[in-house]
């Protein structure tokens, strides 16, 4: 859960998502944000003046979008514990994911920002650029232990504004019984993926399912193929980017993937996998609980997303949410919020929240412990180790490029456009 809970631009929380849980993704929220550009300046006006988050000296007001039981319970309990240790209590508001950015902008304008604010990571730069957040270094928050790629997801103009206690990404789920029956090994390269998907396709079963929907969620799923092939969001007109689109087009054109992928979100993809209609599926760990509950007899495992050639790195996008300290103008409350945030993202709490939510601890050493304790998620820990932020290179320009990417691969898959032409036109549209 894209984010998507991969967003905006994640799915993923489960994220995003993605995220319906999956990439609650910021993607939806950012879409709303981009649709109302005038609000950015409005937020900027309200961002620096601030107003107390809760008004009560011993109460920290917290805003997030965690409303599923697996997320809600452990987030609430962890926040209550670390706040109590700091001599505070919390007052938590849960906002629907698709409404969060609009809510943040309204609070910024009315100087009612909370003391702690959760954001889907692709949204952070937009909000930080408005002046609504404070750099965490201003309150001495220690970020050691966090990988640079994970810190990038919470960084704007060289300063860290948000920390993610846990992250997520996507990998390749596969039906172990179907692969065994077909005599197919989990694919590691694109050639193996293509041949495996074809061999696994029969009757009403497709070899592979993925989301190529015309949203940020589709772009989130395209990125592992684009990045692993040497493509880059700073120039989407390259043969490497087109090559990733050609792979998707080949899988659809030879019948190994359903033509329906152009309309499927990640929830639809995992439903196809649960129903035995897809032998392999690109998806995230936020759907594991649902998979286990809805299809308890299904035999499955997870592999790293295949790469163009043996020896290449599989580079996937980082999903998940970052926690920030808004510009409220109440320095004493901000100090307490920083104390609570520091404890909230401790390695111990990362392990607790990761276990409860099927997400990966952001701290490098904690992630190693997590993989040992939860072998069923070890593949995601490995995939996260080479993953990177969607906004790390383009910053606030990412949403525009993400839209250009999904527009281009939709032209390839729906209209049969040549990938190099479609992505060349998409690059031209970016100026």
C-alpha positions as CSV (number, residue, x, y, z in Angstrom):
1,X,0.0,0.0,0.0
2,X,1.3,2.0,-2.7
3,X,1.9,3.5,-2.1
4,X,0.9,3.5,-3.5
5,X,-0.3,2.2,-0.2
6,X,2.0,3.4,-3.4
7,X,0.3,8.2,-3.7
8,X,0.5,10.8,-5.8
9,X,2.3,10.6,-7.8
10,X,1.6,5.2,-3.9
11,X,0.2,3.2,-4.4
12,X,1.8,3.3,-2.4
13,X,0.4,2.7,0.8
14,X,-0.5,-0.1,0.7
15,X,0.3,2.5,0.3
16,X,-1.1,3.9,-2.1
17,X,-0.4,2.1,-2.3
18,X,-1.9,2.1,-3.2
19,X,-3.1,2.2,-2.4
20,X,-7.0,1.4,-1.1
21,X,-5.0,0.4,1.4
22,X,-2.8,-0.1,-1.3
23,X,-1.0,2.9,-2.4
24,X,-3.5,4.9,-0.6
25,X,-1.3,6.5,-2.5
26,X,-0.9,9.7,-2.5
27,X,-1.5,9.5,-6.1
28,X,-5.1,10.3,-5.7
29,X,-4.5,13.0,-3.2
30,X,-1.9,14.7,-5.3
31,X,-4.1,14.5,-8.2
32,X,-6.6,16.6,-6.3
33,X,-3.8,18.9,-5.2
34,X,-2.5,19.5,-8.7
35,X,-6.1,20.2,-9.8
36,X,-6.3,23.2,-7.6
37,X,-3.0,25.0,-8.1
38,X,-4.4,28.2,-6.6
39,X,-4.4,26.5,-3.2
40,X,-0.7,26.2,-3.2
41,X,-0.2,29.9,-2.8
42,X,-3.0,29.9,-0.3
43,X,-1.1,27.3,1.7
44,X,2.1,29.2,1.4
45,X,0.4,32.3,2.9
46,X,-0.8,30.3,5.9
47,X,2.2,28.0,6.2
48,X,4.7,30.2,8.0
49,X,2.4,32.0,10.5
50,X,0.9,28.9,12.0
51,X,-1.4,28.3,14.8
52,X,-1.2,25.8,17.7
53,X,-2.1,22.3,16.6
54,X,-4.4,21.5,19.5
55,X,-4.4,24.6,21.8
56,X,-4.0,22.4,24.8
57,X,-0.4,22.4,26.1
58,X,-0.3,18.7,26.9
59,X,-2.1,17.4,23.8
60,X,-0.6,16.8,20.4
61,X,-3.0,16.9,17.6
62,X,-2.2,14.3,14.9
63,X,-3.6,14.0,11.4
64,X,-3.2,10.9,9.2
65,X,-5.3,8.6,6.9
66,X,-4.8,5.2,8.5
67,X,-8.3,3.7,8.9
68,X,-7.9,0.0,8.2
69,X,-7.7,-2.1,11.4
70,X,-4.2,-3.4,10.7
71,X,-2.9,0.2,10.4
72,X,-5.2,2.0,12.8
73,X,-4.6,-0.1,15.9
74,X,-0.8,-0.2,15.9
75,X,-0.5,3.4,14.8
76,X,-2.8,4.5,17.6
77,X,-1.1,2.4,20.3
78,X,2.4,3.4,19.2
79,X,1.6,7.1,19.2
80,X,-0.1,6.9,22.6
81,X,2.9,5.1,24.1
82,X,5.6,7.5,22.8
83,X,3.4,10.5,23.6
84,X,2.9,9.3,27.2
85,X,6.7,8.9,27.6
86,X,7.0,12.5,26.6
87,X,4.4,13.6,29.1
88,X,1.8,14.2,26.4
89,X,-1.4,12.8,25.1
90,X,-2.6,12.7,21.5
91,X,-5.8,13.8,19.8
92,X,-5.9,11.9,16.4
93,X,-7.9,12.8,13.3
94,X,-8.2,10.2,10.5
95,X,-8.9,11.8,7.1
96,X,-9.8,9.7,4.1
97,X,-6.7,9.4,1.9
98,X,-8.3,11.1,-1.2
99,X,-9.2,14.1,1.0
100,X,-6.0,14.5,2.9
101,X,-4.1,17.0,0.7
102,X,-7.2,19.2,0.4
103,X,-7.6,19.0,4.2
104,X,-4.0,20.0,4.7
105,X,-4.3,23.0,2.4
106,X,-7.4,24.1,4.2
107,X,-5.7,23.8,7.6
108,X,-2.7,25.6,6.4
109,X,-4.8,28.5,5.2
110,X,-6.8,28.7,8.4
111,X,-3.6,28.3,10.6
112,X,-5.0,25.1,12.1
113,X,-2.3,22.7,11.1
114,X,-1.8,19.8,13.5
115,X,1.3,19.1,15.6
116,X,2.1,15.9,13.7
117,X,1.1,15.3,10.1
118,X,1.4,12.2,8.1
119,X,1.8,12.5,4.3
120,X,2.1,10.0,1.5
121,X,5.7,10.4,0.5
122,X,5.2,11.7,-3.1
123,X,3.1,14.6,-1.6
124,X,5.8,15.8,0.8
125,X,7.7,18.1,-1.6
126,X,4.6,19.9,-2.7
127,X,3.5,20.5,0.9
128,X,7.1,21.4,2.1
129,X,7.4,23.9,-0.8
130,X,4.4,25.7,0.5
131,X,6.1,26.5,3.8
132,X,3.7,24.4,5.8
133,X,6.4,22.2,7.3
134,X,9.6,22.6,9.3
135,X,12.9,20.9,8.6
136,X,13.4,18.1,11.1
137,X,17.0,19.2,11.7
138,X,15.7,22.4,13.3
139,X,14.5,20.3,16.2
140,X,17.6,18.0,16.3
141,X,15.9,14.9,15.0
142,X,18.4,12.1,14.3
143,X,18.1,10.5,10.9
144,X,21.1,8.2,11.2
145,X,20.2,4.6,10.3
146,X,17.9,5.6,7.4
147,X,19.1,4.9,3.9
148,X,19.7,7.9,1.7
149,X,17.0,6.6,-0.8
150,X,14.5,6.5,2.0
151,X,15.4,9.9,3.4
152,X,15.1,11.2,-0.2
153,X,11.3,10.5,0.0
154,X,11.1,12.9,2.9
155,X,13.5,15.6,1.6
156,X,12.9,18.9,-0.1
157,X,15.7,21.1,-1.3
158,X,18.3,19.2,0.6
159,X,16.5,19.2,4.0
160,X,14.6,16.3,5.6
161,X,11.0,17.3,6.4
162,X,9.5,13.8,6.9
163,X,10.5,10.4,8.2
164,X,9.0,7.1,7.3
165,X,9.0,4.5,10.1
166,X,8.3,1.8,7.5
167,X,8.1,1.6,3.7
168,X,6.8,-0.6,1.0
169,X,7.3,-1.5,-2.6
170,X,6.1,-4.0,-5.2
171,X,7.4,-7.4,-6.2
172,X,6.2,-10.4,-8.2
173,X,3.7,-12.7,-6.6
174,X,3.5,-16.2,-8.2
175,X,1.2,-19.2,-7.8
176,X,3.7,-22.0,-6.8
177,X,1.3,-24.8,-7.8
178,X,0.8,-23.3,-11.3
179,X,4.5,-22.8,-11.8
180,X,5.2,-26.3,-10.6
181,X,2.6,-27.9,-12.9
182,X,4.0,-26.0,-15.9
183,X,7.6,-26.8,-15.0
184,X,8.4,-23.2,-14.8
185,X,10.8,-21.5,-12.4
186,X,10.2,-18.1,-11.0
187,X,11.5,-15.7,-13.7
188,X,14.5,-13.5,-13.0
189,X,15.0,-11.8,-16.4
190,X,12.7,-10.3,-19.0
191,X,13.2,-13.3,-21.4
192,X,12.3,-15.7,-18.6
193,X,9.3,-13.6,-17.6
194,X,8.0,-13.5,-21.2
195,X,8.5,-17.3,-21.7
196,X,7.1,-18.1,-18.2
197,X,4.0,-15.9,-18.7
198,X,3.3,-17.6,-22.1
199,X,3.8,-21.1,-20.7
200,X,1.4,-20.3,-17.8
201,X,-1.3,-18.9,-20.0
202,X,-4.1,-21.3,-20.8
203,X,-7.9,-21.4,-20.9
204,X,-9.1,-18.6,-18.7
205,X,-5.8,-18.1,-16.9
206,X,-3.3,-15.4,-17.8
207,X,0.4,-15.8,-17.2
208,X,0.8,-12.4,-15.5
209,X,-1.3,-9.5,-14.2
210,X,-0.2,-5.9,-13.6
211,X,-1.8,-2.5,-13.4
212,X,-1.4,-0.3,-16.4
213,X,-4.2,2.0,-15.5
214,X,-4.1,5.7,-16.5
215,X,-3.3,6.9,-13.0
216,X,-0.3,7.4,-10.8
217,X,-0.9,3.8,-9.7
218,X,-0.1,2.6,-13.2
219,X,3.1,4.7,-13.3
220,X,4.0,3.2,-9.9
221,X,3.8,-0.3,-11.5
222,X,5.7,0.7,-14.6
223,X,8.7,2.2,-12.8
224,X,10.4,-1.1,-11.9
225,X,10.5,-2.0,-15.5
226,X,11.5,1.5,-16.6
227,X,14.2,2.0,-14.0
228,X,15.7,-1.5,-14.2
229,X,16.1,-1.0,-17.9
230,X,18.1,2.1,-17.4
231,X,15.2,4.5,-18.0
232,X,15.0,7.7,-16.0
233,X,12.2,10.1,-15.2
234,X,14.4,13.1,-16.2
235,X,14.2,12.0,-19.8
236,X,11.4,9.7,-20.8
237,X,12.2,9.9,-24.5
238,X,15.0,7.3,-24.3
239,X,15.1,3.8,-25.8
240,X,15.3,2.4,-22.3
241,X,12.0,3.8,-21.3
242,X,10.4,2.7,-24.6
243,X,11.8,-0.7,-24.0
244,X,9.9,-1.1,-20.8
245,X,6.7,-0.2,-22.5
246,X,7.5,-2.7,-25.3
247,X,7.8,-5.4,-22.7
248,X,4.3,-4.6,-21.4
249,X,3.0,-4.4,-25.0
250,X,4.5,-7.8,-25.9
251,X,2.9,-9.5,-22.9
252,X,-0.5,-8.1,-23.8
253,X,-0.2,-8.7,-27.5
254,X,0.7,-12.3,-27.2
255,X,-2.1,-13.0,-24.7
256,X,0.1,-13.6,-21.7
257,X,-1.6,-10.6,-20.0
258,X,-5.2,-9.5,-20.2
259,X,-6.1,-6.5,-22.3
260,X,-7.9,-5.5,-19.1
261,X,-4.6,-4.4,-17.5
262,X,-5.2,-0.9,-18.8
263,X,-8.2,-0.6,-16.5
264,X,-7.0,-2.5,-13.5
265,X,-5.9,-0.9,-10.3
266,X,-3.6,-3.0,-8.0
267,X,-6.7,-4.2,-6.1
268,X,-8.0,-5.7,-9.3
269,X,-4.7,-7.3,-10.0
270,X,-4.5,-9.1,-6.7
271,X,-8.1,-10.1,-7.1
272,X,-7.2,-11.8,-10.4
273,X,-4.4,-13.6,-8.6
274,X,-6.6,-14.7,-5.7
275,X,-9.2,-16.1,-8.1
276,X,-6.6,-18.2,-9.9
277,X,-7.0,-16.1,-13.1
278,X,-3.4,-15.0,-13.1
279,X,-0.4,-17.1,-12.4
280,X,1.8,-14.2,-11.6
281,X,1.0,-10.7,-10.4
282,X,2.9,-7.5,-9.6
283,X,1.8,-6.2,-6.3
284,X,2.7,-5.1,-2.8
285,X,2.8,-6.5,0.8
286,X,-0.2,-4.5,1.9
287,X,-2.3,-7.1,0.1
288,X,-0.9,-10.1,1.9
289,X,-3.4,-10.2,4.7
290,X,-6.3,-10.0,2.3
291,X,-4.7,-12.7,0.2
292,X,-4.3,-15.0,3.1
293,X,-7.9,-14.3,4.4
294,X,-9.6,-14.5,1.0
295,X,-7.7,-17.4,-0.5
296,X,-6.3,-19.5,2.4
297,X,-5.7,-22.5,0.2
298,X,-3.8,-20.7,-2.5
299,X,-0.1,-21.6,-2.6
300,X,2.0,-18.6,-3.5
301,X,5.4,-17.0,-3.0
302,X,7.1,-13.7,-4.0
303,X,10.1,-13.0,-6.2
304,X,12.0,-9.9,-7.1
305,X,10.6,-8.2,-10.2
306,X,12.6,-9.6,-13.2
307,X,15.3,-7.5,-14.8
308,X,16.2,-7.0,-18.4
309,X,19.3,-9.2,-18.2
310,X,21.1,-11.3,-15.6
311,X,23.1,-9.1,-13.3
312,X,21.0,-6.1,-13.6
313,X,19.5,-4.5,-10.5
314,X,15.8,-4.6,-10.0
315,X,14.9,-1.0,-9.0
316,X,11.4,-0.5,-7.6
317,X,9.7,2.6,-6.2
318,X,9.5,3.3,-2.5
319,X,6.0,3.6,-1.1
320,X,4.8,4.5,2.3
321,X,4.1,7.6,4.4
322,X,6.3,10.1,6.1
323,X,5.6,11.9,9.3
324,X,6.2,15.6,9.5
325,X,6.1,18.5,11.9
326,X,3.9,21.4,10.6
327,X,4.7,25.0,10.9
328,X,2.3,25.9,13.7
329,X,4.2,28.8,15.3
330,X,4.1,27.0,18.7
331,X,7.8,26.2,19.3
332,X,7.2,24.4,22.6
333,X,4.6,22.1,21.1
334,X,6.9,21.5,18.1
335,X,9.7,20.5,20.4
336,X,7.3,17.9,22.0
337,X,6.2,16.8,18.6
338,X,9.8,16.3,17.6
339,X,10.4,14.2,20.8
340,X,7.4,12.1,20.0
341,X,8.4,11.7,16.3
342,X,11.9,10.6,17.2
343,X,10.6,7.9,19.5
344,X,7.8,6.9,17.0
345,X,10.4,6.1,14.3
346,X,12.8,4.2,16.6
347,X,14.0,0.8,15.4
348,X,11.9,-1.0,18.0
349,X,8.7,0.7,16.9
350,X,9.6,0.2,13.2
351,X,9.7,-3.5,13.9
352,X,6.4,-3.4,15.8
353,X,4.6,-1.4,13.1
354,X,6.2,-3.4,10.3
355,X,5.0,-6.7,11.8
356,X,1.5,-5.4,12.3
357,X,1.2,-3.7,8.8
358,X,3.3,-6.0,6.6
359,X,5.6,-3.1,5.8
360,X,9.4,-2.9,5.9
361,X,11.3,-1.0,8.6
362,X,13.1,2.0,7.2
363,X,16.2,1.5,9.4
364,X,18.7,-0.6,7.6
365,X,19.6,-2.8,10.5
366,X,16.0,-3.2,11.7
367,X,15.1,-4.3,8.2
368,X,17.6,-7.1,8.4
369,X,16.1,-8.3,11.7
370,X,12.7,-8.0,10.2
371,X,13.6,-10.2,7.2
372,X,15.0,-12.8,9.6
373,X,11.9,-12.8,11.7
374,X,9.4,-12.6,8.8
375,X,10.8,-14.8,5.9
376,X,7.6,-14.4,4.0
377,X,8.4,-10.7,3.6
378,X,12.2,-11.2,3.0
379,X,11.8,-10.6,-0.7
380,X,10.2,-7.2,-0.1
381,X,13.1,-6.3,2.2
382,X,15.5,-7.2,-0.6
383,X,13.4,-5.3,-3.2
384,X,13.4,-2.2,-0.9
385,X,17.2,-2.4,-0.6
386,X,17.5,-1.2,-4.2
387,X,14.3,0.9,-4.3
388,X,14.3,4.6,-4.7
389,X,12.0,7.6,-4.2
390,X,9.8,8.9,-7.0
391,X,10.4,12.5,-6.2
392,X,14.1,12.3,-5.5
393,X,15.1,13.6,-8.9
394,X,12.2,15.7,-10.1
395,X,10.8,17.0,-6.8
396,X,7.6,18.9,-7.3
397,X,7.8,18.2,-11.0
398,X,7.2,14.5,-10.5
399,X,3.4,14.5,-10.8
400,X,3.5,16.0,-14.2
401,X,6.0,13.5,-15.4
402,X,4.1,10.6,-13.8
403,X,1.1,11.6,-15.8
404,X,3.1,11.8,-19.0
405,X,4.4,8.3,-18.4
406,X,0.9,6.7,-17.8
407,X,-0.5,8.7,-20.8
408,X,2.3,7.3,-23.0
409,X,2.0,3.6,-22.0
410,X,-1.8,3.8,-22.3
411,X,-1.3,5.0,-26.0
412,X,1.0,2.0,-26.5
413,X,-1.4,-0.6,-24.9
414,X,-4.7,0.8,-26.0
415,X,-4.0,2.5,-29.3
416,X,-1.1,0.4,-30.4
417,X,1.2,3.3,-30.7
418,X,4.9,2.7,-31.2
419,X,6.6,3.0,-27.7
420,X,9.4,5.3,-28.9
421,X,6.9,7.6,-30.6
422,X,4.5,7.7,-27.6
423,X,7.2,8.4,-25.1
424,X,8.9,10.9,-27.4
425,X,5.6,12.8,-27.7
426,X,5.2,12.5,-23.9
427,X,8.6,14.0,-23.4
428,X,7.8,16.8,-25.8
429,X,4.7,17.6,-23.8
430,X,6.8,18.2,-20.7
431,X,8.7,21.0,-22.5
